[in-house]
Amino acid sequence: MKKKFLAVLACMLAVPMVMGGCSGDSANSSAPASSDEASSSAEASSSSGETVKITAWLNAPLENEMAYYEAFSEKYPQYEIEYTLYQDDELKEQTTIAIQAGTAPTILRPKVGSQLNDLIAAGACADLNSYSEQYGWKDMSYEDIYDACSKDGVLYAIPRSTGGYWQTLYYNADMAKELGLDLKQDMTIDEFIALKDTVNGAGYQLLSFGNLDRWPGVIMMGDYFMQVATPQLIDDLNSGAVKWNDSPEVLEVFGTLQKLGQSGAFITGFESSDHLSVNQSWASGKTLFMYCGTWWPESVTGGRDGVPFEIHTVSLPKIDAGTELQGQMFFANDAYAVYSGASDAEKEAAAAWLDYSFNFDGCKAKFADSAMYTVNKSFNESMEELGMEMDPLFQEEAFTKQMDLPQMNLADWAFDTSVIEELKLRIVDLFAGTITPEQAADSVAAVAAEVIGE
C-alpha cells in the first residue's frame, strides 16, 4: 500500500536558489565551494521565474519526517516536490520498473549495498561529486560509509541521517525484577537459553523475534559474523577470496542460528510473525527481551515514551565465553540518490533536498524520533554544542562497546541480491532444523559462485 501527498508551494514567486541545505547559524553549516557559484545559481533561478518540480519516491517515514519534508518546502519555495511513499519491498520493485521504463523519480531511495550497486550498474544514478564538493558532504561523512555510497571514486548517494546499532537485546527491567533475574551484560547463548524455563513458567516468553519477511534472520547472521570475524570476511565472501562452504566462521554462525531456532527461545510463531508486530508484543509486556536495531521506537505504539516499563540492554548472547566482538553493523542502510535522467535544474533541486536531509536540519528532525548517533560525523561531534542530548538507553555498554569497531553494512544488503535471497531461505531451514550448517553453506556457495562467474 502506498500513500501520496504533494508538498505545494506556499508562494509561487521564484526566489533566489539557496544552495546550502543547512541554516546559516549552525556551527557546522556547509557552504558552496565558492560564493560566485552560489550567486550564479541564485541568479539563474531568480531570472527564470519558474518553479522547479521534482518527484521523490521514499519508504514509510519516521513520525517527524513528514513535518521535516514540509519544512524543506518552506525553506526552498522555488521547488515543488511530489512524494510517493511505499513499503520497502514495493519501493524496490516500483523503482526497478520505473528505471527500466525511463520514468524514474528525481530522488531515489535505494538501500546501500546490493540495490545501490544494481542501480549504479544500470546507469540510473547521477554523479554527485560536484554536489559533494559544493555542500561539504565528504567532510561530514564517515569514510567507510562515504565509500560504500561511491564506486570508482564517484559518489552516487548520500546516507540517510540516521544509523542503527544491532548486536543488542532490549529487556523489560520490571519483568526481570519480578522474576528475580540478575541479567549479565555478556551472556553466552547457553546462559540465555537457560532463562527460558523461568520466563515461560511465569507466563511470559523469552525473546521477541519475527522472521516472516526473512530479513531479521539475515541481520542476526550478520551480528554473529561480527562475533567471529571482522567486516573483512564480508568483503572476502563477496569477492570469492573466501568460499561460503570453506569458512569455519560461516559454519560456526550457521550452527549458532540453528541452535537458537531449535531452542524455543524465540516467541511462539516467530516463523510467521512480522518483526514489527513482535516488537509491539515486547512493548506490551509479553516478552522479556526484544532483538532490534536502535530504530525500534518507530515500530511501537507511542515510540520510546509509549513503553510502560523500565528498559535496559544487554549484548546479543555470545557464541561462547571466549567470543570477543570484532565489528559492528552500524551503517547507512538507506540512502538517497538522484536519477541520472533528470534535467540539470531537477538535479540542482534534488541535490539541495539531499543536503537538507543529510545536513544538520535533517539530523535534528530525525534525532527527535530517535535520540542516537547519526551517519553525519560532524553532527555527532557537535551534539553537545547543539544542545542535543543522547537517550541514556543508547549510551549503555551494549552500544558503547561497539562504537570504535570496524563497520559493516546491514547483512540483508551486504551481499548480491541473489545471495541474500538464498540466505533468507537457508536460514529459515536452519531455524527449522531441516538442513545442516554444511548443507546451507554449500547451497549459498553455489549461488555466490554464479554471481562471481566461477
C-alpha positions, 0 to 999 in steps of 0.5 A: 500500500502506498500513500501520496501527498504533494508538498505545494508551494506556499508562494509561487514567486521564484526566489533566489536558489539557496544552495546550502541545505543547512541554516546559516547559524549552525556551527557546522553549516556547509557552504558552496565551494565558492560564493560566485557559484552560489550567486550564479545559481541564485541568479539563474533561478531568480531570472527564470521565474519558474518553479522547479518540480521534482518527484521523490519516491521514499519508504514509510517515514519516521513520525517527524519526517513528514513535518521535516519534508514540509519544512524543506518546502518552506525553506526552498519555495522555488521547488515543488516536490511530489512524494510517493511513499511505499513499503520497502519491498514495493519501493524496490520493485516500483523503482526497478520498473520505473528505471527500466521504463525511463520514468524514474523519480528525481530522488531515489531511495535505494538501500546501500549495498546490493540495490545501490550497486544494481542501480549504479550498474544500470546507469540510473544514478547521477554523479554527485561529486560536484554536489559533494564538493559544493555542500561539504558532504565528504567532510561530514561523512564517515569514510567507510560509509562515504565509500560504500555510497561511491564506486570508482571514486564517484559518489552516487548517494548520500546516507540517510541521517540516521544509523542503527546499532544491532548486536543488542537485546532490549529487556523489560527491567520490571519483568526481570525484577519480578522474576528475580533475574540478575541479567549479565551484560555478556551472556553466552547463548547457553546462559540465555537459553537457560532463562527460558524455563523461568520466563515461560513458567511465569507466563511470559516468553523469552525473546521477541523475534519475527522472521516472516519477511526473512530479513531479521534472520539475515541481520542476526547472521550478520551480528554473529559474523561480527562475533567471529570475524571482522567486516573483512570476511564480508568483503572476502565472501563477496569477492570469492577470496573466501568460499561460503562452504570453506569458512569455519566462521560461516559454519560456526554462525550457521550452527549458532542460528540453528541452535537458537531456532531449535531452542524455543527461545524465540516467541511462539510463531516467530516463523510467521510473525512480522518483526514489527508486530513482535516488537509491539508484543515486547512493548506490551509486556509479553516478552522479556527481551526484544532483538532490534536495531536502535530504530525500534521506537518507530515500530511501537505504539507511542515510540520510546515514551509509549513503553510502560516499563523500565528498559535496559540492554544487554549484548546479543548472547555470545557464541561462547565465553571466549567470543570477543566482538570484532565489528559492528553493523552500524551503517547507512542502510538507506540512502538517497540518490538522484536519477541520472535522467533528470534535467540539470535544474531537477538535479540542482533541486534534488541535490539541495533536498539531499543536503537538507536531509543529510545536513544538520536540519535533517539530523535534528528532525530525525534525532527527535524520533530517535535520540542516537548517533547519526551517519553525519560525523560532524553532527555527532561531534557537535551534539553537545554544542547543539544542545542535543542530548543522547537517550541514556538507553543508547549510551549503555555498554551494549552500544558503547562497546561497539562504537570504535569497531570496524563497520559493516553494512546491514547483512540483508544488503551486504551481499548480491541480491541473489545471495541474500535471497538464498540466505533468507531461505537457508536460514529459515531451514536452519531455524527449522532444523531441516538442513545442516550448517554444511548443507546451507553453506554449500547451497549459498556457495553455489549461488555466490559462485554464479554471481562471481562467474566461477 
